[in-house]
């Protein structure tokens, strides 16, 4: 099986950790909200795909908006699950901190790769 060396691309290893934790946390979401549970997993895998693609692409900037949007959607859904009492505050905080860290790493990566100074 082909594997990307996580030491070369630390964002990927951080995001994999996030996905594994997210998967464990989402086990408590009831059947009536299965659509949103499946949607957040789908968006999570799409984001993983875009992170991998951006690491190989010459046009890394083209992935920026989509990646940021998906991170925001995942953050919103986590907040929604917390408000409905499906997940704990501790889980939301842990996942939220990981998302913030991944977001900062992605911005730094794109700044470095694209030599653009207008990211915030």
Biopython code that builds the backbone (N, CA, C, O; Angstrom):
import numpy as np
from Bio.PDB.StructureBuilder import StructureBuilder

atoms = [
    (1, "UNK", "N", (0.841, -1.177, 0.000)),
    (1, "UNK", "CA", (0.000, 0.000, 0.000)),
    (1, "UNK", "C", (0.890, 1.246, 0.000)),
    (1, "UNK", "O", (1.867, 1.315, 0.746)),
    (2, "UNK", "N", (0.552, 2.214, -0.828)),
    (2, "UNK", "CA", (1.286, 3.471, -0.927)),
    (2, "UNK", "C", (0.904, 4.379, 0.236)),
    (2, "UNK", "O", (-0.277, 4.537, 0.542)),
    (3, "UNK", "N", (1.891, 4.966, 0.874)),
    (3, "UNK", "CA", (1.623, 5.889, 1.973)),
    (3, "UNK", "C", (2.445, 7.150, 1.795)),
    (3, "UNK", "O", (3.598, 7.112, 1.366)),
    (4, "UNK", "N", (1.828, 8.258, 2.133)),
    (4, "UNK", "CA", (2.556, 9.525, 2.159)),
    (4, "UNK", "C", (3.326, 9.569, 3.466)),
    (4, "UNK", "O", (2.786, 9.234, 4.520)),
    (5, "UNK", "N", (4.559, 9.972, 3.404)),
    (5, "UNK", "CA", (5.369, 10.089, 4.606)),
    (5, "UNK", "C", (4.851, 11.265, 5.425)),
    (5, "UNK", "O", (5.007, 12.421, 5.033)),
    (6, "UNK", "N", (4.231, 10.962, 6.570)),
    (6, "UNK", "CA", (3.630, 12.000, 7.398)),
    (6, "UNK", "C", (4.648, 12.981, 7.952)),
    (6, "UNK", "O", (4.300, 14.111, 8.295)),
    (7, "UNK", "N", (5.896, 12.563, 8.043)),
    (7, "UNK", "CA", (6.918, 13.480, 8.535)),
    (7, "UNK", "C", (7.172, 14.603, 7.533)),
    (7, "UNK", "O", (7.591, 15.697, 7.911)),
    (8, "UNK", "N", (6.919, 14.329, 6.262)),
    (8, "UNK", "CA", (7.114, 15.347, 5.238)),
    (8, "UNK", "C", (5.946, 16.331, 5.176)),
    (8, "UNK", "O", (6.111, 17.472, 4.743)),
    (9, "UNK", "N", (4.791, 15.893, 5.602)),
    (9, "UNK", "CA", (3.606, 16.745, 5.521)),
    (9, "UNK", "C", (2.805, 16.610, 6.814)),
    (9, "UNK", "O", (1.867, 15.818, 6.897)),
    (10, "UNK", "N", (3.187, 17.388, 7.810)),
    (10, "UNK", "CA", (2.630, 17.267, 9.157)),
    (10, "UNK", "C", (1.143, 17.619, 9.224)),
    (10, "UNK", "O", (0.429, 17.133, 10.102)),
    (11, "UNK", "N", (0.680, 18.453, 8.309)),
    (11, "UNK", "CA", (-0.742, 18.799, 8.290)),
    (11, "UNK", "C", (-1.567, 17.533, 8.090)),
    (11, "UNK", "O", (-2.612, 17.359, 8.717)),
    (12, "UNK", "N", (-1.104, 16.672, 7.235)),
    (12, "UNK", "CA", (-1.829, 15.438, 6.944)),
    (12, "UNK", "C", (-1.919, 14.550, 8.180)),
    (12, "UNK", "O", (-2.982, 13.999, 8.467)),
    (13, "UNK", "N", (-0.826, 14.405, 8.908)),
    (13, "UNK", "CA", (-0.874, 13.557, 10.103)),
    (13, "UNK", "C", (-1.782, 14.165, 11.171)),
    (13, "UNK", "O", (-2.507, 13.434, 11.846)),
    (14, "UNK", "N", (-1.755, 15.489, 11.337)),
    (14, "UNK", "CA", (-2.653, 16.153, 12.286)),
    (14, "UNK", "C", (-4.110, 15.953, 11.887)),
    (14, "UNK", "O", (-4.968, 15.701, 12.732)),
    (15, "UNK", "N", (-4.377, 16.069, 10.596)),
    (15, "UNK", "CA", (-5.757, 15.922, 10.145)),
    (15, "UNK", "C", (-6.237, 14.474, 10.302)),
    (15, "UNK", "O", (-7.404, 14.241, 10.619)),
    (16, "UNK", "N", (-5.350, 13.510, 10.083)),
    (16, "UNK", "CA", (-5.722, 12.108, 10.299)),
    (16, "UNK", "C", (-6.088, 11.870, 11.761)),
    (16, "UNK", "O", (-7.065, 11.179, 12.049)),
    (17, "UNK", "N", (-5.311, 12.437, 12.687)),
    (17, "UNK", "CA", (-5.638, 12.348, 14.114)),
    (17, "UNK", "C", (-7.014, 12.941, 14.389)),
    (17, "UNK", "O", (-7.816, 12.369, 15.126)),
    (18, "UNK", "N", (-7.271, 14.100, 13.781)),
    (18, "UNK", "CA", (-8.572, 14.749, 13.947)),
    (18, "UNK", "C", (-9.699, 13.846, 13.456)),
    (18, "UNK", "O", (-10.706, 13.687, 14.147)),
    (19, "UNK", "N", (-9.545, 13.258, 12.283)),
    (19, "UNK", "CA", (-10.590, 12.392, 11.723)),
    (19, "UNK", "C", (-10.874, 11.181, 12.602)),
    (19, "UNK", "O", (-12.029, 10.793, 12.778)),
    (20, "UNK", "N", (-9.830, 10.587, 13.150)),
    (20, "UNK", "CA", (-10.028, 9.432, 14.022)),
    (20, "UNK", "C", (-10.784, 9.825, 15.288)),
    (20, "UNK", "O", (-11.670, 9.096, 15.734)),
    (21, "UNK", "N", (-10.439, 10.973, 15.868)),
    (21, "UNK", "CA", (-11.154, 11.450, 17.052)),
    (21, "UNK", "C", (-12.599, 11.815, 16.699)),
    (21, "UNK", "O", (-13.523, 11.516, 17.456)),
    (22, "UNK", "N", (-12.782, 12.452, 15.563)),
    (22, "UNK", "CA", (-14.131, 12.818, 15.114)),
    (22, "UNK", "C", (-15.002, 11.575, 14.964)),
    (22, "UNK", "O", (-16.162, 11.570, 15.377)),
    (23, "UNK", "N", (-14.453, 10.541, 14.383)),
    (23, "UNK", "CA", (-15.185, 9.296, 14.182)),
    (23, "UNK", "C", (-15.649, 8.716, 15.518)),
    (23, "UNK", "O", (-16.782, 8.249, 15.638)),
    (24, "UNK", "N", (-14.773, 8.749, 16.515)),
    (24, "UNK", "CA", (-15.147, 8.240, 17.843)),
    (24, "UNK", "C", (-16.235, 9.081, 18.490)),
    (24, "UNK", "O", (-17.157, 8.542, 19.102)),
    (25, "UNK", "N", (-16.134, 10.390, 18.360)),
    (25, "UNK", "CA", (-17.107, 11.302, 18.976)),
    (25, "UNK", "C", (-18.482, 11.161, 18.331)),
    (25, "UNK", "O", (-19.500, 11.262, 19.016)),
    (26, "UNK", "N", (-18.517, 10.932, 17.034)),
    (26, "UNK", "CA", (-19.792, 10.877, 16.317)),
    (26, "UNK", "C", (-20.579, 9.594, 16.569)),
    (26, "UNK", "O", (-21.716, 9.476, 16.113)),
    (27, "UNK", "N", (-20.006, 8.642, 17.276)),
    (27, "UNK", "CA", (-20.732, 7.409, 17.574)),
    (27, "UNK", "C", (-21.982, 7.664, 18.398)),
    (27, "UNK", "O", (-22.925, 6.874, 18.338)),
    (28, "UNK", "N", (-22.014, 8.755, 19.173)),
    (28, "UNK", "CA", (-23.148, 9.047, 20.045)),
    (28, "UNK", "C", (-24.287, 9.798, 19.363)),
    (28, "UNK", "O", (-25.326, 10.040, 19.978)),
    (29, "UNK", "N", (-24.105, 10.159, 18.127)),
    (29, "UNK", "CA", (-25.168, 10.885, 17.417)),
    (29, "UNK", "C", (-26.293, 9.899, 17.088)),
    (29, "UNK", "O", (-26.041, 8.851, 16.493)),
    (30, "UNK", "N", (-27.526, 10.226, 17.471)),
    (30, "UNK", "CA", (-28.631, 9.277, 17.268)),
    (30, "UNK", "C", (-29.035, 9.120, 15.800)),
    (30, "UNK", "O", (-28.666, 9.914, 14.935)),
    (31, "UNK", "N", (-29.787, 8.089, 15.568)),
    (31, "UNK", "CA", (-30.239, 7.735, 14.220)),
    (31, "UNK", "C", (-31.017, 8.872, 13.548)),
    (31, "UNK", "O", (-30.912, 9.058, 12.335)),
    (32, "UNK", "N", (-31.790, 9.630, 14.322)),
    (32, "UNK", "CA", (-32.604, 10.698, 13.721)),
    (32, "UNK", "C", (-31.756, 11.806, 13.094)),
    (32, "UNK", "O", (-32.248, 12.553, 12.248)),
    (33, "UNK", "N", (-30.500, 11.918, 13.494)),
    (33, "UNK", "CA", (-29.588, 12.900, 12.898)),
    (33, "UNK", "C", (-28.504, 12.226, 12.062)),
    (33, "UNK", "O", (-27.411, 12.766, 11.894)),
    (34, "UNK", "N", (-28.815, 11.054, 11.545)),
    (34, "UNK", "CA", (-27.857, 10.286, 10.759)),
    (34, "UNK", "C", (-27.416, 11.057, 9.513)),
    (34, "UNK", "O", (-26.262, 10.949, 9.099)),
    (35, "UNK", "N", (-28.322, 11.832, 8.914)),
    (35, "UNK", "CA", (-27.964, 12.611, 7.719)),
    (35, "UNK", "C", (-26.794, 13.528, 8.016)),
    (35, "UNK", "O", (-25.831, 13.570, 7.250)),
    (36, "UNK", "N", (-26.864, 14.278, 9.137)),
    (36, "UNK", "CA", (-25.808, 15.228, 9.471)),
    (36, "UNK", "C", (-24.532, 14.512, 9.902)),
    (36, "UNK", "O", (-23.429, 14.983, 9.626)),
    (37, "UNK", "N", (-24.683, 13.385, 10.570)),
    (37, "UNK", "CA", (-23.522, 12.582, 10.952)),
    (37, "UNK", "C", (-22.787, 12.097, 9.698)),
    (37, "UNK", "O", (-21.563, 12.196, 9.609)),
    (38, "UNK", "N", (-23.539, 11.577, 8.741)),
    (38, "UNK", "CA", (-22.921, 11.118, 7.495)),
    (38, "UNK", "C", (-22.331, 12.281, 6.705)),
    (38, "UNK", "O", (-21.276, 12.150, 6.084)),
    (39, "UNK", "N", (-23.023, 13.420, 6.734)),
    (39, "UNK", "CA", (-22.546, 14.599, 5.996)),
    (39, "UNK", "C", (-21.207, 15.098, 6.552)),
    (39, "UNK", "O", (-20.300, 15.423, 5.786)),
    (40, "UNK", "N", (-21.083, 15.158, 7.874)),
    (40, "UNK", "CA", (-19.832, 15.645, 8.453)),
    (40, "UNK", "C", (-18.690, 14.670, 8.153)),
    (40, "UNK", "O", (-17.553, 15.093, 7.943)),
    (41, "UNK", "N", (-18.986, 13.377, 8.134)),
    (41, "UNK", "CA", (-17.960, 12.395, 7.764)),
    (41, "UNK", "C", (-17.561, 12.558, 6.298)),
    (41, "UNK", "O", (-16.382, 12.480, 5.952)),
    (42, "UNK", "N", (-18.556, 12.783, 5.446)),
    (42, "UNK", "CA", (-18.285, 12.979, 4.018)),
    (42, "UNK", "C", (-17.426, 14.220, 3.791)),
    (42, "UNK", "O", (-16.454, 14.178, 3.037)),
    (43, "UNK", "N", (-17.782, 15.315, 4.440)),
    (43, "UNK", "CA", (-17.006, 16.550, 4.311)),
    (43, "UNK", "C", (-15.591, 16.345, 4.858)),
    (43, "UNK", "O", (-14.619, 16.855, 4.302)),
    (44, "UNK", "N", (-15.493, 15.596, 5.947)),
    (44, "UNK", "CA", (-14.182, 15.302, 6.515)),
    (44, "UNK", "C", (-13.288, 14.551, 5.549)),
    (44, "UNK", "O", (-12.099, 14.849, 5.441)),
    (45, "UNK", "N", (-13.854, 13.576, 4.844)),
    (45, "UNK", "CA", (-13.066, 12.822, 3.865)),
    (45, "UNK", "C", (-12.743, 13.656, 2.632)),
    (45, "UNK", "O", (-11.663, 13.523, 2.058)),
    (46, "UNK", "N", (-13.679, 14.522, 2.219)),
    (46, "UNK", "CA", (-13.391, 15.434, 1.111)),
    (46, "UNK", "C", (-12.237, 16.372, 1.474)),
    (46, "UNK", "O", (-11.370, 16.658, 0.648)),
    (47, "UNK", "N", (-12.243, 16.839, 2.712)),
    (47, "UNK", "CA", (-11.176, 17.722, 3.178)),
    (47, "UNK", "C", (-9.838, 16.983, 3.199)),
    (47, "UNK", "O", (-8.812, 17.550, 2.824)),
    (48, "UNK", "N", (-9.843, 15.738, 3.631)),
    (48, "UNK", "CA", (-8.623, 14.922, 3.594)),
    (48, "UNK", "C", (-8.105, 14.826, 2.164)),
    (48, "UNK", "O", (-6.908, 14.977, 1.917)),
    (49, "UNK", "N", (-9.011, 14.575, 1.229)),
    (49, "UNK", "CA", (-8.643, 14.487, -0.180)),
    (49, "UNK", "C", (-8.025, 15.790, -0.678)),
    (49, "UNK", "O", (-7.018, 15.768, -1.386)),
    (50, "UNK", "N", (-8.618, 16.919, -0.316)),
    (50, "UNK", "CA", (-8.097, 18.213, -0.767)),
    (50, "UNK", "C", (-6.749, 18.547, -0.138)),
    (50, "UNK", "O", (-5.900, 19.166, -0.779)),
    (51, "UNK", "N", (-6.551, 18.142, 1.105)),
    (51, "UNK", "CA", (-5.251, 18.372, 1.741)),
    (51, "UNK", "C", (-4.174, 17.586, 1.008)),
    (51, "UNK", "O", (-3.085, 18.097, 0.749)),
    (52, "UNK", "N", (-4.490, 16.335, 0.675)),
    (52, "UNK", "CA", (-3.525, 15.509, -0.059)),
    (52, "UNK", "C", (-3.278, 16.090, -1.451)),
    (52, "UNK", "O", (-2.130, 16.200, -1.882)),
    (53, "UNK", "N", (-4.349, 16.464, -2.154)),
    (53, "UNK", "CA", (-4.190, 17.035, -3.496)),
    (53, "UNK", "C", (-3.379, 18.326, -3.453)),
    (53, "UNK", "O", (-2.528, 18.556, -4.312)),
    (54, "UNK", "N", (-3.639, 19.167, -2.457)),
    (54, "UNK", "CA", (-2.915, 20.439, -2.385)),
    (54, "UNK", "C", (-1.423, 20.217, -2.143)),
    (54, "UNK", "O", (-0.595, 21.028, -2.557)),
    (55, "UNK", "N", (-1.085, 19.116, -1.470)),
    (55, "UNK", "CA", (0.336, 18.862, -1.223)),
    (55, "UNK", "C", (1.086, 18.503, -2.500)),
    (55, "UNK", "O", (2.302, 18.679, -2.574)),
    (56, "UNK", "N", (0.373, 18.002, -3.502)),
    (56, "UNK", "CA", (0.989, 17.627, -4.771)),
    (56, "UNK", "C", (0.832, 18.685, -5.865)),
    (56, "UNK", "O", (1.580, 18.685, -6.842)),
    (57, "UNK", "N", (-0.117, 19.564, -5.704)),
    (57, "UNK", "CA", (-0.454, 20.519, -6.750)),
    (57, "UNK", "C", (0.549, 21.667, -6.829)),
    (57, "UNK", "O", (1.156, 22.061, -5.833)),
    (58, "UNK", "N", (0.701, 22.182, -8.031)),
    (58, "UNK", "CA", (1.499, 23.393, -8.208)),
    (58, "UNK", "C", (0.681, 24.636, -7.893)),
    (58, "UNK", "O", (1.235, 25.682, -7.556)),
    (59, "UNK", "N", (-0.639, 24.520, -8.004)),
    (59, "UNK", "CA", (-1.544, 25.639, -7.752)),
    (59, "UNK", "C", (-2.228, 25.450, -6.398)),
    (59, "UNK", "O", (-3.433, 25.206, -6.334)),
    (60, "UNK", "N", (-1.464, 25.562, -5.335)),
    (60, "UNK", "CA", (-1.965, 25.323, -3.985)),
    (60, "UNK", "C", (-3.030, 26.332, -3.578)),
    (60, "UNK", "O", (-3.929, 26.017, -2.798)),
    (61, "UNK", "N", (-2.926, 27.531, -4.104)),
    (61, "UNK", "CA", (-3.870, 28.587, -3.749)),
    (61, "UNK", "C", (-5.298, 28.250, -4.168)),
    (61, "UNK", "O", (-6.253, 28.702, -3.537)),
    (62, "UNK", "N", (-5.447, 27.462, -5.226)),
    (62, "UNK", "CA", (-6.790, 27.115, -5.703)),
    (62, "UNK", "C", (-7.554, 26.253, -4.694)),
    (62, "UNK", "O", (-8.781, 26.177, -4.773)),
    (63, "UNK", "N", (-6.880, 25.615, -3.767)),
    (63, "UNK", "CA", (-7.525, 24.771, -2.760)),
    (63, "UNK", "C", (-7.917, 25.545, -1.505)),
    (63, "UNK", "O", (-8.701, 25.055, -0.692)),
    (64, "UNK", "N", (-7.381, 26.736, -1.346)),
    (64, "UNK", "CA", (-7.521, 27.482, -0.100)),
    (64, "UNK", "C", (-8.981, 27.727, 0.296)),
    (64, "UNK", "O", (-9.366, 27.409, 1.421)),
    (65, "UNK", "N", (-9.788, 28.275, -0.588)),
    (65, "UNK", "CA", (-11.173, 28.613, -0.254)),
    (65, "UNK", "C", (-11.976, 27.370, 0.099)),
    (65, "UNK", "O", (-12.740, 27.375, 1.064)),
    (66, "UNK", "N", (-11.811, 26.328, -0.663)),
    (66, "UNK", "CA", (-12.558, 25.098, -0.412)),
    (66, "UNK", "C", (-12.169, 24.470, 0.931)),
    (66, "UNK", "O", (-13.034, 24.011, 1.676)),
    (67, "UNK", "N", (-10.893, 24.451, 1.232)),
    (67, "UNK", "CA", (-10.432, 23.883, 2.495)),
    (67, "UNK", "C", (-10.959, 24.698, 3.671)),
    (67, "UNK", "O", (-11.463, 24.138, 4.645)),
    (68, "UNK", "N", (-10.843, 26.020, 3.577)),
    (68, "UNK", "CA", (-11.341, 26.883, 4.657)),
    (68, "UNK", "C", (-12.849, 26.721, 4.847)),
    (68, "UNK", "O", (-13.333, 26.705, 5.979)),
    (69, "UNK", "N", (-13.588, 26.601, 3.752)),
    (69, "UNK", "CA", (-15.035, 26.429, 3.824)),
    (69, "UNK", "C", (-15.384, 25.123, 4.531)),
    (69, "UNK", "O", (-16.259, 25.098, 5.396)),
    (70, "UNK", "N", (-14.714, 24.060, 4.170)),
    (70, "UNK", "CA", (-15.006, 22.751, 4.775)),
    (70, "UNK", "C", (-14.645, 22.731, 6.256)),
    (70, "UNK", "O", (-15.353, 22.113, 7.051)),
    (71, "UNK", "N", (-13.574, 23.386, 6.632)),
    (71, "UNK", "CA", (-13.227, 23.485, 8.051)),
    (71, "UNK", "C", (-14.329, 24.230, 8.796)),
    (71, "UNK", "O", (-14.701, 23.837, 9.902)),
    (72, "UNK", "N", (-14.850, 25.290, 8.208)),
    (72, "UNK", "CA", (-15.927, 26.066, 8.837)),
    (72, "UNK", "C", (-17.209, 25.244, 8.975)),
    (72, "UNK", "O", (-17.893, 25.328, 9.994)),
    (73, "UNK", "N", (-17.531, 24.461, 7.968)),
    (73, "UNK", "CA", (-18.733, 23.622, 8.016)),
    (73, "UNK", "C", (-18.590, 22.563, 9.116)),
    (73, "UNK", "O", (-19.533, 22.327, 9.872)),
    (74, "UNK", "N", (-17.436, 21.938, 9.206)),
    (74, "UNK", "CA", (-17.218, 20.935, 10.251)),
    (74, "UNK", "C", (-17.342, 21.586, 11.630)),
    (74, "UNK", "O", (-17.952, 21.015, 12.534)),
    (75, "UNK", "N", (-16.771, 22.766, 11.789)),
    (75, "UNK", "CA", (-16.863, 23.484, 13.057)),
    (75, "UNK", "C", (-18.329, 23.779, 13.400)),
    (75, "UNK", "O", (-18.745, 23.590, 14.543)),
    (76, "UNK", "N", (-19.100, 24.234, 12.431)),
    (76, "UNK", "CA", (-20.515, 24.521, 12.660)),
    (76, "UNK", "C", (-21.281, 23.262, 13.072)),
    (76, "UNK", "O", (-22.077, 23.297, 14.010)),
    (77, "UNK", "N", (-21.043, 22.163, 12.375)),
    (77, "UNK", "CA", (-21.754, 20.921, 12.698)),
    (77, "UNK", "C", (-21.390, 20.408, 14.091)),
    (77, "UNK", "O", (-22.247, 19.879, 14.799)),
    (78, "UNK", "N", (-20.133, 20.561, 14.486)),
    (78, "UNK", "CA", (-19.743, 20.168, 15.836)),
    (78, "UNK", "C", (-20.492, 20.995, 16.883)),
    (78, "UNK", "O", (-20.957, 20.464, 17.892)),
    (79, "UNK", "N", (-20.601, 22.293, 16.629)),
    (79, "UNK", "CA", (-21.350, 23.169, 17.536)),
    (79, "UNK", "C", (-22.818, 22.756, 17.591)),
    (79, "UNK", "O", (-23.432, 22.755, 18.658)),
    (80, "UNK", "N", (-23.367, 22.409, 16.442)),
    (80, "UNK", "CA", (-24.759, 21.962, 16.372)),
    (80, "UNK", "C", (-24.969, 20.686, 17.184)),
    (80, "UNK", "O", (-25.944, 20.571, 17.927)),
    (81, "UNK", "N", (-24.055, 19.733, 17.040)),
    (81, "UNK", "CA", (-24.152, 18.479, 17.796)),
    (81, "UNK", "C", (-24.031, 18.730, 19.300)),
    (81, "UNK", "O", (-24.686, 18.066, 20.102)),
    (82, "UNK", "N", (-23.198, 19.681, 19.668)),
    (82, "UNK", "CA", (-23.076, 20.029, 21.088)),
    (82, "UNK", "C", (-24.371, 20.659, 21.598)),
    (82, "UNK", "O", (-24.854, 20.301, 22.672)),
    (83, "UNK", "N", (-24.930, 21.589, 20.837)),
    (83, "UNK", "CA", (-26.177, 22.243, 21.256)),
    (83, "UNK", "C", (-27.326, 21.256, 21.401)),
    (83, "UNK", "O", (-28.220, 21.466, 22.221)),
    (84, "UNK", "N", (-27.315, 20.202, 20.629)),
    (84, "UNK", "CA", (-28.345, 19.165, 20.730)),
    (84, "UNK", "C", (-27.982, 18.115, 21.782)),
    (84, "UNK", "O", (-28.708, 17.137, 21.965)),
    (85, "UNK", "N", (-26.857, 18.321, 22.471)),
    (85, "UNK", "CA", (-26.394, 17.439, 23.543)),
    (85, "UNK", "C", (-25.993, 16.044, 23.065)),
    (85, "UNK", "O", (-26.079, 15.075, 23.819)),
    (86, "UNK", "N", (-25.554, 15.947, 21.804)),
    (86, "UNK", "CA", (-25.076, 14.668, 21.285)),
    (86, "UNK", "C", (-23.613, 14.434, 21.625)),
    (86, "UNK", "O", (-23.173, 13.291, 21.752)),
    (87, "UNK", "N", (-22.861, 15.520, 21.772)),
    (87, "UNK", "CA", (-21.443, 15.404, 22.120)),
    (87, "UNK", "C", (-21.140, 16.354, 23.272)),
    (87, "UNK", "O", (-21.846, 17.342, 23.478)),
    (88, "UNK", "N", (-20.100, 16.050, 24.009)),
    (88, "UNK", "CA", (-19.759, 16.829, 25.200)),
    (88, "UNK", "C", (-18.978, 18.093, 24.849)),
    (88, "UNK", "O", (-18.420, 18.233, 23.761)),
    (89, "UNK", "N", (-18.965, 19.001, 25.814)),
    (89, "UNK", "CA", (-18.179, 20.228, 25.662)),
    (89, "UNK", "C", (-16.697, 19.898, 25.532)),
    (89, "UNK", "O", (-15.981, 20.534, 24.759)),
    (90, "UNK", "N", (-16.245, 18.918, 26.276)),
    (90, "UNK", "CA", (-14.847, 18.498, 26.204)),
    (90, "UNK", "C", (-14.495, 18.024, 24.784)),
    (90, "UNK", "O", (-13.426, 18.352, 24.268)),
    (91, "UNK", "N", (-15.382, 17.264, 24.165)),
    (91, "UNK", "CA", (-15.147, 16.768, 22.802)),
    (91, "UNK", "C", (-15.125, 17.923, 21.809)),
    (91, "UNK", "O", (-14.272, 17.971, 20.922)),
    (92, "UNK", "N", (-16.066, 18.853, 21.960)),
    (92, "UNK", "CA", (-16.121, 20.017, 21.065)),
    (92, "UNK", "C", (-14.841, 20.838, 21.185)),
    (92, "UNK", "O", (-14.260, 21.250, 20.181)),
    (93, "UNK", "N", (-14.407, 21.071, 22.425)),
    (93, "UNK", "CA", (-13.192, 21.858, 22.641)),
    (93, "UNK", "C", (-11.968, 21.159, 22.063)),
    (93, "UNK", "O", (-11.130, 21.792, 21.420)),
    (94, "UNK", "N", (-11.868, 19.868, 22.292)),
    (94, "UNK", "CA", (-10.719, 19.113, 21.777)),
    (94, "UNK", "C", (-10.683, 19.142, 20.259)),
    (94, "UNK", "O", (-9.645, 19.430, 19.663)),
    (95, "UNK", "N", (-11.812, 18.844, 19.633)),
    (95, "UNK", "CA", (-11.872, 18.854, 18.167)),
    (95, "UNK", "C", (-11.699, 20.264, 17.617)),
    (95, "UNK", "O", (-11.044, 20.459, 16.594)),
    (96, "UNK", "N", (-12.282, 21.239, 18.291)),
    (96, "UNK", "CA", (-12.156, 22.633, 17.852)),
    (96, "UNK", "C", (-10.716, 23.113, 17.882)),
    (96, "UNK", "O", (-10.261, 23.785, 16.956)),
    (97, "UNK", "N", (-9.995, 22.768, 18.948)),
    (97, "UNK", "CA", (-8.583, 23.156, 19.033)),
    (97, "UNK", "C", (-7.766, 22.504, 17.928)),
    (97, "UNK", "O", (-6.867, 23.127, 17.363)),
    (98, "UNK", "N", (-8.074, 21.262, 17.622)),
    (98, "UNK", "CA", (-7.359, 20.592, 16.527)),
    (98, "UNK", "C", (-7.669, 21.246, 15.194)),
    (98, "UNK", "O", (-6.782, 21.401, 14.355)),
    (99, "UNK", "N", (-8.937, 21.637, 14.989)),
    (99, "UNK", "CA", (-9.291, 22.332, 13.743)),
    (99, "UNK", "C", (-8.560, 23.666, 13.622)),
    (99, "UNK", "O", (-8.073, 24.016, 12.548)),
    (100, "UNK", "N", (-8.486, 24.404, 14.718)),
    (100, "UNK", "CA", (-7.777, 25.690, 14.708)),
    (100, "UNK", "C", (-6.308, 25.470, 14.376)),
    (100, "UNK", "O", (-5.731, 26.206, 13.575)),
    (101, "UNK", "N", (-5.707, 24.461, 14.990)),
    (101, "UNK", "CA", (-4.292, 24.168, 14.721)),
    (101, "UNK", "C", (-4.078, 23.773, 13.259)),
    (101, "UNK", "O", (-3.129, 24.229, 12.622)),
    (102, "UNK", "N", (-4.957, 22.929, 12.735)),
    (102, "UNK", "CA", (-4.854, 22.512, 11.334)),
    (102, "UNK", "C", (-5.025, 23.719, 10.416)),
    (102, "UNK", "O", (-4.302, 23.862, 9.431)),
    (103, "UNK", "N", (-5.981, 24.581, 10.740)),
    (103, "UNK", "CA", (-6.222, 25.784, 9.945)),
    (103, "UNK", "C", (-4.983, 26.679, 9.923)),
    (103, "UNK", "O", (-4.592, 27.174, 8.865)),
    (104, "UNK", "N", (-4.367, 26.887, 11.084)),
    (104, "UNK", "CA", (-3.155, 27.711, 11.153)),
    (104, "UNK", "C", (-2.015, 27.086, 10.358)),
    (104, "UNK", "O", (-1.270, 27.785, 9.671)),
    (105, "UNK", "N", (-1.885, 25.763, 10.457)),
    (105, "UNK", "CA", (-0.833, 25.079, 9.708)),
    (105, "UNK", "C", (-1.052, 25.219, 8.204)),
    (105, "UNK", "O", (-0.102, 25.431, 7.451)),
    (106, "UNK", "N", (-2.312, 25.101, 7.770)),
    (106, "UNK", "CA", (-2.622, 25.241, 6.346)),
    (106, "UNK", "C", (-2.325, 26.644, 5.846)),
    (106, "UNK", "O", (-1.769, 26.813, 4.761)),
    (107, "UNK", "N", (-2.690, 27.651, 6.627)),
    (107, "UNK", "CA", (-2.413, 29.035, 6.229)),
    (107, "UNK", "C", (-0.907, 29.259, 6.132)),
    (107, "UNK", "O", (-0.428, 29.870, 5.176)),
    (108, "UNK", "N", (-0.165, 28.771, 7.114)),
    (108, "UNK", "CA", (1.291, 28.897, 7.072)),
    (108, "UNK", "C", (1.890, 28.186, 5.875)),
    (108, "UNK", "O", (2.793, 28.702, 5.216)),
    (109, "UNK", "N", (1.377, 26.991, 5.602)),
    (109, "UNK", "CA", (1.847, 26.209, 4.454)),
    (109, "UNK", "C", (1.590, 26.969, 3.157)),
    (109, "UNK", "O", (2.472, 27.060, 2.303)),
    (110, "UNK", "N", (0.392, 27.509, 3.009)),
    (110, "UNK", "CA", (0.051, 28.231, 1.781)),
    (110, "UNK", "C", (0.837, 29.532, 1.662)),
    (110, "UNK", "O", (1.270, 29.898, 0.569)),
    (111, "UNK", "N", (1.023, 30.230, 2.776)),
    (111, "UNK", "CA", (1.834, 31.444, 2.738)),
    (111, "UNK", "C", (3.237, 31.125, 2.258)),
    (111, "UNK", "O", (3.796, 31.829, 1.417)),
    (112, "UNK", "N", (3.792, 30.066, 2.797)),
    (112, "UNK", "CA", (5.150, 29.675, 2.451)),
    (112, "UNK", "C", (5.254, 29.221, 0.997)),
    (112, "UNK", "O", (6.192, 29.585, 0.288)),
    (113, "UNK", "N", (4.295, 28.435, 0.571)),
    (113, "UNK", "CA", (4.340, 27.877, -0.782)),
    (113, "UNK", "C", (3.992, 28.914, -1.849)),
    (113, "UNK", "O", (4.571, 28.911, -2.935)),
    (114, "UNK", "N", (3.056, 29.790, -1.543)),
    (114, "UNK", "CA", (2.564, 30.741, -2.550)),
    (114, "UNK", "C", (3.230, 32.110, -2.440)),
    (114, "UNK", "O", (3.093, 32.942, -3.337)),
    (115, "UNK", "N", (3.940, 32.343, -1.359)),
    (115, "UNK", "CA", (4.601, 33.639, -1.147)),
    (115, "UNK", "C", (3.600, 34.784, -1.235)),
    (115, "UNK", "O", (3.871, 35.825, -1.835)),
    (116, "UNK", "N", (2.425, 34.566, -0.616)),
    (116, "UNK", "CA", (1.366, 35.575, -0.615)),
    (116, "UNK", "C", (1.247, 36.112, 0.805)),
    (116, "UNK", "O", (1.275, 35.338, 1.762)),
    (117, "UNK", "N", (1.114, 37.425, 0.953)),
    (117, "UNK", "CA", (1.072, 38.040, 2.273)),
    (117, "UNK", "C", (-0.325, 38.503, 2.685)),
    (117, "UNK", "O", (-0.456, 39.163, 3.716)),
    (118, "UNK", "N", (-1.372, 38.185, 1.923)),
    (118, "UNK", "CA", (-2.683, 38.718, 2.246)),
    (118, "UNK", "C", (-3.583, 37.725, 2.941)),
    (118, "UNK", "O", (-4.778, 37.995, 3.053)),
    (119, "UNK", "N", (-3.090, 36.585, 3.420)),
    (119, "UNK", "CA", (-3.885, 35.631, 4.200)),
    (119, "UNK", "C", (-4.106, 36.154, 5.602)),
    (119, "UNK", "O", (-3.217, 36.771, 6.188)),
    (120, "UNK", "N", (-5.302, 35.908, 6.149)),
    (120, "UNK", "CA", (-5.607, 36.218, 7.546)),
    (120, "UNK", "C", (-6.508, 35.179, 8.114)),
    (120, "UNK", "O", (-6.883, 35.259, 9.283)),
]
sb = StructureBuilder()
sb.init_structure("model")
sb.init_model(0)
sb.init_chain("A")
sb.init_seg("    ")
for serial, (resi, resn, name, xyz) in enumerate(atoms, 1):
    if name == "N":
        sb.init_residue(resn, " ", resi, " ")
    sb.init_atom(name, np.array(xyz, "f"), 0.0, 1.0, " ", f" {name:<3s}", serial, name[0])
structure = sb.get_structure()
